[in-house]
Amino acid sequence: MADIREEILVRLLAILGTGVERTRRNSDDLSSKTGNAAVLHDGDESITDLPIQRNSRGDPRVLKDFVHMMPGITIIVGSSTEEVGTALNALRQFFLPAIINDATLISLVGPNGEIRYTGLTMETQAGENREGRMTLDFRFQYVLNVNTLGS
């Protein structure tokens, strides 16, 4: 079975490619000099233990956990001083529903999972023509069966 974490990240990168000219994964070398860009940061994950299911002999059947995966998406735009915030907000407005409502992502997290937008951070530069960066934070929850990884 494929790794759900990697499948989610691959799908997120594909969605980002529909809204900006350039995308990268886990990279800091993008700027807005050649158009809008987005960087997908794989992010951290944490685990919430689920009760272990047991067979009729009392042996554990499968090891399952809820994974809380927290990727971030940094959107990078260049614009005039008055327009940088508007440009960032327009891309936020595009990406939020594209990610939250994506049928492939919804299928990957499964019926017990969820996709949540958890907030953003902003970074802007001073000057006549400046670059703005907005990082959108998400939390993806899905069930992980460690027995199926690598098989």
Secondary structure, 3 states (H helix, E strand, C coil): CCCHHHHHHHHHHHHHCCCCCEEEECCCCCCCCCCCEEEEEEEEEEEEECCCEECCCCCEEECEEEEEEEEEEEEEEEEECCCHHHHHHHHHHHHHHHHHCCHHHHHHHCCCCEEEEEEEEEEECCCCEEEEEEEEEEEEEEEEEHHHCCC
